[in-house]
Every structure is written in C-alpha cells, then in structure tokens.
Amino acid sequence: MGTDLERLARLVQERRLELRLGIEPAAKLADMSKDTWKRVEAAQNVRATSYTSIEHALQWAPGSCRRILQGEEPVIAEASSLGSAAAIAVIPKEELQRHVGDAVNSAALGIKSDLTAEQILALNERVLEELHKRGVV
C-alpha cells in the first residue's frame, strides 16, 4: 500500500497547488492540523476521517481518496446551485454505466425476485440504451 499512499500524496499536493493553496490554508479548509495534512503529503497513514476532510478541501467528490488508493482517479466535484450542501460530481462514463447497471440489478431484484439473470441483463442493457439516447451516458 506504500506506493498507493505515495500516489495519493502526489495527487493531493498537485490538486492543492492547482487550487493555489498553501498547506496551512488547505488544512484550515479541511478543518485539520497542518501536521495531519503534511502527513498525507508525506505518504503516511492518517485516519479515514482525514481523507473525507481532504476531499472537501480539494473539491473532490466523496470517496475520491479511496479511489486513488485503489488505483483510480479522483472525481472533481463542482459547486451546485442548490447551495453548499450539494455538489455535482463528474463521473467517468464507464463508472457511471457500472453504477447504473448495479442500480438496475438491485431494483429489479428488489421488486421482482423471480427474474432470471438473462432478464436482468436485458433490462440493464435497455436502460443503458435509453440513457445513451438521452445523452446521459
């Protein structure tokens, strides 16, 4: 996991600099000590709650630090017109398709448990086709 922490450290530092933040202002936005922020940028372990705070400060969608540690990319969250409690995340197309598929599978099993795997797969494909026609995916 050492190299994963190093990758996270690099991406956190790159994003902080992209946002033109020093360590102290970034730590303040994350409501953490500058020492904790420095530990992240030094590829050292911190509590999971620290990653959530860092995501907020760097304007990343929730779970982005976990994604980085799993070898994926962070998701940038954009401000929403709904106020500070809401954000819009740009999700990669392949991941969105996977999430839609998982949601369709869960919903299909939740309302009609006797569907076959082939029927669920056909429903999944039809939903993705419809979303593609509408320009969603």
Phi, psi and chi 1 to 4 in degrees:
 res  aa     phi    psi   chi1   chi2   chi3   chi4
   1 MET       -  -11.2 -172.9  167.4 -166.7      -
   2 GLY   -56.1  -45.6      -      -      -      -
   3 THR   -68.0  -30.7   56.7      -      -      -
   4 ASP   -66.1  -41.3  -63.8  -30.9      -      -
   5 LEU   -65.5  -36.0  -74.5  172.8      -      -
   6 GLU   -66.1  -40.2  -70.1  168.1    6.8      -
   7 ARG   -64.8  -43.5 -177.3  168.7  179.2  -90.7
   8 LEU   -60.5  -45.4  176.1   63.8      -      -
   9 ALA   -57.9  -44.6      -      -      -      -
  10 ARG   -64.2  -45.3 -179.8  178.0   50.2   79.3
  11 LEU   -69.5  -35.8  -69.6  174.4      -      -
  12 VAL   -63.1  -46.3  164.6      -      -      -
  13 GLN   -64.9  -43.0 -177.1  178.3   38.0      -
  14 GLU   -60.2  -43.9  -74.0  174.6    4.7      -
  15 ARG   -68.0  -40.0  179.2   66.2  173.7  162.5
  16 ARG   -60.1  -44.2  175.9  178.1   59.2   77.4
  17 LEU   -69.1  -35.9  -65.2  173.6      -      -
  18 GLU   -60.4  -37.6 -179.0 -178.8  -48.5      -
  19 LEU   -83.5    2.5  -65.3  171.7      -      -
  20 ARG    58.1   47.2  -61.1  173.3 -169.2 -117.9
  21 LEU  -113.2  137.4  -67.4  170.0      -      -
  22 GLY   -79.3  172.5      -      -      -      -
  23 ILE   -62.7  -45.8  -71.0  175.8      -      -
  24 GLU   -63.7  -47.6 -161.4  162.7  -25.4      -
  25 PRO   -62.0  -38.1  -22.5   31.7      -      -
  26 ALA   -64.4  -44.0      -      -      -      -
  27 ALA   -62.4  -38.4      -      -      -      -
  28 LYS   -64.5  -43.5 -169.7  174.4 -134.8  175.0
  29 LEU   -60.3  -34.1  -81.2  171.9      -      -
  30 ALA   -85.1   -3.5      -      -      -      -
  31 ASP    56.9   48.8 -164.0   28.3      -      -
  32 MET  -140.3  168.6   67.6  174.8   52.2      -
  33 SER   -74.5  153.8   72.6      -      -      -
  34 LYS   -65.9  -26.0   67.4  178.6 -171.6 -132.2
  35 ASP   -66.8  -38.8  -68.3  -25.8      -      -
  36 THR   -65.4  -43.5  -59.1      -      -      -
  37 TRP   -60.3  -42.9 -169.3  -76.9      -      -
  38 LYS   -62.0  -35.7  -74.5  180.0 -179.7  179.4
  39 ARG   -62.3  -40.3  -73.5  178.9   52.3   82.2
  40 VAL   -64.1  -46.6  172.4      -      -      -
  41 GLU   -71.8  -11.5  -72.1 -165.2   12.7      -
  42 ALA   -98.3   10.2      -      -      -      -
  43 ALA    62.7   38.1      -      -      -      -
  44 GLN  -107.0  154.1  -62.3  175.3   -9.3      -
  45 ASN   -67.3  141.8  -81.0  -44.0      -      -
  46 VAL  -136.3  171.0  -63.3      -      -      -
  47 ARG   -66.5  151.5  -73.8 -177.0  -84.2  150.4
  48 ALA   -58.3  -34.1      -      -      -      -
  49 THR   -65.1  -26.6   55.3      -      -      -
  50 SER   -65.9  -36.5  -63.8      -      -      -
  51 TYR   -64.7  -38.6  -65.4  129.6      -      -
  52 THR   -60.9  -42.9  -57.9      -      -      -
  53 SER   -66.1  -38.8  -61.8      -      -      -
  54 ILE   -65.1  -41.5  -74.1  171.4      -      -
  55 GLU   -57.9  -42.9  -68.9  164.2   -9.5      -
  56 HIS   -62.6  -47.4  174.0   73.2      -      -
  57 ALA   -64.5  -34.2      -      -      -      -
  58 LEU   -92.0    4.2  -64.1  178.7      -      -
  59 GLN    59.9   41.2  -59.9  168.8    8.4      -
  60 TRP  -101.3  150.8  -77.4  -14.3      -      -
  61 ALA   -67.4  150.8      -      -      -      -
  62 PRO   -54.3  139.7  -26.0   34.7      -      -
  63 GLY    90.1   -2.5      -      -      -      -
  64 SER   -64.6  -39.1  -73.7      -      -      -
  65 CYS   -63.7  -41.5  -71.9      -      -      -
  66 ARG   -61.3  -42.1  177.7 -172.7   44.9   78.1
  67 ARG   -59.0  -44.1  -71.2  173.9   52.5   82.1
  68 ILE   -62.1  -44.3  -67.5  167.7      -      -
  69 LEU   -64.6  -20.9  -68.8  171.1      -      -
  70 GLN   -95.1    7.7  -66.2  173.0  -17.4      -
  71 GLY    89.9    5.6      -      -      -      -
  72 GLU   -97.7 -176.2  -60.9  175.3   40.9      -
  73 GLU  -101.2  152.3  -64.9  -59.8  -45.5      -
  74 PRO   -70.8  158.5   26.9  -33.7      -      -
  75 VAL  -110.4  123.9  174.4      -      -      -
  76 ILE   -76.8  132.4  -55.3  -63.9      -      -
  77 ALA  -102.0  130.8      -      -      -      -
  78 GLU  -100.2  148.9  -60.3  172.9    7.1      -
  79 ALA   -62.6  145.8      -      -      -      -
  80 SER  -108.4  153.7  167.6      -      -      -
  81 SER   -72.7   -4.6   61.0      -      -      -
  82 LEU   -83.0   -2.9  -60.7  175.2      -      -
  83 GLY   109.6 -175.9      -      -      -      -
  84 SER   -70.7  -16.2   62.1      -      -      -
  85 ALA   -80.7   -9.1      -      -      -      -
  86 ALA  -125.1  148.3      -      -      -      -
  87 ALA  -142.8  154.9      -      -      -      -
  88 ILE  -109.0  124.3  -60.1  169.1      -      -
  89 ALA  -105.1  137.0      -      -      -      -
  90 VAL   -90.2  109.2  179.7      -      -      -
  91 ILE  -101.0  131.6  -59.4  173.2      -      -
  92 PRO   -55.4  144.0  -23.3   32.7      -      -
  93 LYS   -54.1  -45.6 -178.0  178.1  179.7  177.9
  94 GLU   -63.4  -38.8  -62.6   77.4   27.0      -
  95 GLU   -70.2  -39.0 -172.5  171.5  -19.5      -
  96 LEU   -62.0  -42.4  179.2   59.9      -      -
  97 GLN   -61.6  -39.4  -71.5  175.4  -28.2      -
  98 ARG   -65.1  -43.6 -176.6  176.5   52.9   79.8
  99 HIS   -63.9  -41.7  -77.1  -63.0      -      -
 100 VAL   -62.6  -45.3  167.9      -      -      -
 101 GLY   -59.7  -44.7      -      -      -      -
 102 ASP   -62.0  -40.9  -69.1  -12.6      -      -
 103 ALA   -65.6  -41.7      -      -      -      -
 104 VAL   -63.4  -44.4  168.3      -      -      -
 105 ASN   -59.8  -47.7  -69.0  -17.8      -      -
 106 SER   -62.5  -44.6  -65.5      -      -      -
 107 ALA   -65.0  -42.9      -      -      -      -
 108 ALA   -63.0  -44.0      -      -      -      -
 109 LEU   -69.9  -30.4  -69.6  171.9      -      -
 110 GLY   -70.9  -29.1      -      -      -      -
 111 ILE  -106.9  -21.0   60.8  167.2      -      -
 112 LYS  -148.4   88.1 -170.1  155.5  172.3   61.7
 113 SER   -73.5   -7.8   61.2      -      -      -
 114 ASP   -93.9    9.4   62.0  -20.1      -      -
 115 LEU   -68.3  141.8  -70.9  174.6      -      -
 116 THR   -80.6  165.1   65.9      -      -      -
 117 ALA   -59.9  -38.4      -      -      -      -
 118 GLU   -65.0  -39.0  -68.8   80.1   18.8      -
 119 GLN   -67.3  -40.9  -70.5  171.7  -40.9      -
 120 ILE   -65.5  -41.7  -67.5  173.5      -      -
 121 LEU   -62.4  -42.4 -176.4   57.5      -      -
 122 ALA   -63.5  -42.3      -      -      -      -
 123 LEU   -62.3  -43.9  176.7   61.9      -      -
 124 ASN   -58.3  -47.9 -162.6  -14.6      -      -
 125 GLU   -63.3  -39.7  -70.8  173.0    3.7      -
 126 ARG   -65.5  -42.2 -179.8   70.6 -179.4  113.2
 127 VAL   -62.3  -45.2  167.5      -      -      -
 128 LEU   -63.9  -39.4  -73.5  171.6      -      -
 129 GLU   -60.3  -45.1  -74.8  173.6   17.8      -
 130 GLU   -63.9  -43.0 -168.9   63.0   34.8      -
 131 LEU   -65.9  -34.7  -69.8  173.1      -      -
 132 HIS   -66.1  -42.8 -177.4   71.4      -      -
 133 LYS   -59.4  -35.0  -76.5 -178.9 -165.3  174.2
 134 ARG   -85.0   -1.8  -63.5  174.1 -172.9 -146.2
 135 GLY    79.6   16.6      -      -      -      -
 136 VAL   -80.9  -41.0  176.2      -      -      -
 137 VAL  -126.0      -  -66.5      -      -      -
